[in-house]
Amino acid sequence: MKSIKVTILGKQYPLKVEDSEEENMIRICNYVDERFKTYREQLVKQPESTVMSLAALSIAEELFEARNNSSELEKNEHHTMERVNKSLEKLLLQIKEE
């Protein structure tokens, strides 16, 4: 485990991460920080907790959309594999009959 410090909305947070995950975690924190800053610019008069909550909801929405898209791709892939398998089975039967 490695200790790192990340900054989100000007505040430092200590995190412990696996050595192999350090770069990825820094990218994630930078992404979150940028999203929070974007919401901060748009919601100047709102309290920080509101800004962070709305930004977190937006990030969660992106995650759910990505998961749904991934799920759809997996379903399509599964159907494609089923069709390929059926075609291969037909070809094998034809070869056996010859």
CORDAFEN-V753955 format. One record per backbone hydrogen bond with DSSP energy under -0.5 kcal/mol. NH is the residue of the N-H (numbers start at 0). CO is the residue of the C=O. Records with the same first field share a line. If there is no record, write none. Layout:
BEGIN
NH = CO + CO
END
This chain:
BEGIN
1 = 16
3 = 14
5 = 12
7 = 5 + 10
10 = 7
12 = 5
14 = 3
16 = 1 + 14
20 = 17
21 = 17 + 18
24 = 20
25 = 21
26 = 22
27 = 23
28 = 24
29 = 25
30 = 26
31 = 27
32 = 28
33 = 29
34 = 30
35 = 31
36 = 32
37 = 33
38 = 34
39 = 35
40 = 36
41 = 37
42 = 38
45 = 42
49 = 46
50 = 46
51 = 47
52 = 48
53 = 49
54 = 50
55 = 51
56 = 52
57 = 53
58 = 54
59 = 55
60 = 56
61 = 57
62 = 58
63 = 59
64 = 60
65 = 61
66 = 62
67 = 63
68 = 64
69 = 65
70 = 66
71 = 67
72 = 68
73 = 69
74 = 70
75 = 71
76 = 72
77 = 73
78 = 74
79 = 75
80 = 76
81 = 77
82 = 78
83 = 79
84 = 80
85 = 81
86 = 82
87 = 83
88 = 84
89 = 85
90 = 86
91 = 87
92 = 88
93 = 89
94 = 90
95 = 91
96 = 92
97 = 93
END
